[in-house]
Amino acid sequence: MIKSLSTGAGIALIALLLPNALALHPSGLPASILTQIVQKKPARTDPDPLENTGDQAYQQTATPDSPGDGALIARHQVVYLRRVTAYNALPNQTNENPDMSACGPTRPGQIALSPDLFLRRNGSNRCGEKIDIILPSGTIIHGVVWDTMSPRYHMAADILMGSVQQALDFGVRQARLRFVHAYHSAAAHGV
């Protein structure tokens, strides 16, 4: 019985990883939002926070001296995203007013986060925060949080693309999310 359970778990793991491995081909994303990670590693003794972003991200808690961090955000502002997709500003992919996002009009480089990442513990939102989405291939997608996803999604991000074909080519992936820093507060902009 244990042997059949471990075989089933192995098959489930392969089924989970195989679609993501196939999605690592060039994404067709606009070059303006892509950057390759430099492969040199500096000599350091402390562990790299980007290397441990699996389930440990859920177990770590934000430090008390960093107010406003989301409830699920790790100390180093890096989280593991279960789902990264792309979308277009179209009524059938957003709502009846696709030119408006949660933080105002749609903008180039816009990224939507699931509500658990979009909202902070204190109830404020992350409108205007710069983020990096780090794909397993090493590609970094730079963007700014200007939208939120449906409440049915958790630990997820959605990247606004210029064409439906680009969004389809991007597919569904897993990645890491790094919060870079915020623009001016959303309250200062009347958002």
C-alpha positions in Angstrom: 0.0 0.0 0.0 2.8 2.4 0.9 4.5 1.6 -2.4 1.4 2.4 -4.4 0.9 5.7 -2.5 4.5 6.8 -3.2 4.1 5.8 -6.8 0.9 7.9 -7.0 2.6 10.8 -5.3 5.5 10.6 -7.8 3.1 10.6 -10.7 1.2 13.6 -9.3 4.5 15.5 -8.8 5.6 14.8 -12.4 2.2 15.9 -13.7 2.5 19.2 -11.7 6.0 19.9 -12.9 5.9 18.8 -16.5 3.6 21.6 -17.8 5.8 24.2 -16.1 8.9 22.7 -17.5 7.4 22.9 -21.0 6.5 26.6 -20.4 10.1 27.6 -20.0 10.6 28.3 -23.7 11.0 32.0 -24.6 7.8 33.7 -23.5 7.3 36.3 -26.3 7.0 39.0 -23.6 7.7 42.5 -24.6 11.4 43.1 -24.2 10.8 46.3 -22.2 9.7 44.2 -19.2 12.2 41.4 -19.3 15.7 41.2 -17.9 18.1 38.2 -17.5 19.6 37.5 -14.1 23.3 37.8 -14.1 24.7 34.3 -13.3 27.6 35.4 -11.1 27.2 34.6 -7.4 29.0 36.7 -4.8 30.8 35.0 -2.0 28.6 35.1 1.1 28.0 33.1 4.1 24.3 33.8 4.8 21.7 31.9 2.7 20.2 33.5 -0.3 16.6 34.4 0.4 15.7 33.7 -3.2 16.8 30.0 -2.9 14.3 29.2 -0.2 11.0 30.4 -1.3 9.0 27.2 -1.2 6.7 26.4 1.7 9.1 28.1 4.1 7.6 31.4 2.9 4.3 30.5 4.6 6.1 29.6 7.8 8.2 32.8 8.1 6.6 35.9 9.5 7.2 39.5 8.8 9.5 41.3 11.3 7.8 43.7 13.7 9.9 46.6 12.5 8.5 46.3 8.9 4.9 47.5 9.4 2.4 47.0 6.7 3.9 43.8 5.2 1.2 41.3 4.1 0.4 38.5 6.4 2.0 35.9 4.1 5.1 37.9 3.1 8.4 36.5 4.2 11.0 38.5 6.0 13.0 39.2 2.9 9.9 40.3 0.9 10.1 37.3 -1.4 7.2 34.8 -1.8 6.6 31.7 -3.9 3.8 32.2 -6.3 1.7 29.1 -7.0 0.3 30.6 -10.2 1.5 33.3 -12.6 -0.6 34.0 -15.7 -1.1 36.8 -18.2 -4.2 38.6 -19.1 -5.5 41.4 -21.5 -7.6 44.4 -20.9 -10.7 42.9 -22.4 -14.2 42.6 -21.0 -14.3 38.8 -21.1 -11.0 38.7 -19.1 -11.6 41.5 -16.6 -15.0 43.1 -16.1 -17.4 45.3 -18.1 -14.9 48.2 -17.8 -11.5 46.8 -18.9 -9.7 50.1 -19.0 -10.0 50.6 -15.2 -8.1 48.5 -12.7 -8.3 48.4 -8.9 -5.9 51.3 -8.6 -7.2 53.5 -11.5 -6.7 53.3 -15.3 -4.7 50.4 -16.8 -1.0 51.2 -17.3 2.0 49.6 -19.1 3.8 47.1 -16.9 0.7 46.5 -14.8 0.5 43.4 -12.6 -2.5 42.1 -10.6 -2.0 40.2 -7.4 -4.3 37.9 -5.6 -6.1 39.5 -2.7 -3.9 37.8 -0.1 -0.9 39.6 -1.6 -2.6 42.8 -2.7 -4.0 43.7 0.7 -1.7 44.3 3.7 -2.5 43.3 7.3 -3.5 46.8 8.2 -6.1 46.9 5.4 -4.2 49.1 3.0 -3.4 48.0 -0.5 -0.2 47.7 -2.6 -1.2 50.0 -5.4 2.0 51.5 -7.0 4.5 49.0 -5.5 7.2 47.9 -7.8 7.7 44.1 -7.9 9.8 41.6 -9.8 8.4 38.2 -10.9 11.4 35.8 -11.1 10.7 32.9 -13.4 12.5 29.5 -13.0 14.4 30.2 -16.3 16.0 33.2 -14.6 14.0 35.8 -16.5 12.8 38.7 -14.3 9.6 40.5 -15.2 9.5 44.0 -13.7 6.1 45.5 -13.0 4.0 47.6 -10.8 1.0 46.5 -8.8 -2.0 48.3 -10.1 -4.7 45.6 -10.0 -6.1 42.8 -7.9 -7.3 39.3 -9.0 -10.5 37.5 -8.2 -10.8 36.3 -4.6 -10.7 32.7 -5.7 -7.0 33.0 -6.4 -4.3 32.8 -3.6 -0.5 33.4 -3.9 -1.0 34.3 -7.6 -0.1 37.1 -10.0 -1.5 38.1 -13.4 0.6 40.2 -15.9 -1.1 42.6 -18.3 -0.1 41.8 -21.8 -0.5 43.8 -25.0 -2.0 41.0 -27.1 -4.1 37.8 -26.6 -1.4 35.8 -28.3 1.3 37.0 -25.9 -0.9 36.0 -22.9 -1.6 32.6 -24.4 2.1 32.0 -25.1 3.0 33.0 -21.5 0.6 30.3 -20.2 0.5 29.3 -16.5 3.7 29.2 -14.6 5.1 29.2 -11.1 7.6 31.8 -10.0 8.9 33.9 -7.1 7.7 37.4 -6.3 10.0 40.0 -4.9 8.7 43.3 -3.6 11.2 46.0 -4.7 9.7 49.1 -3.1 6.6 51.3 -3.2 5.9 54.4 -5.2 4.4 57.2 -3.2 1.5 56.0 -1.1 -1.8 55.3 -2.8 -3.5 57.7 -0.4 -1.3 60.6 -1.6 -2.5 60.0 -5.2 -6.1 59.7 -4.1 -6.3 56.1 -5.2 
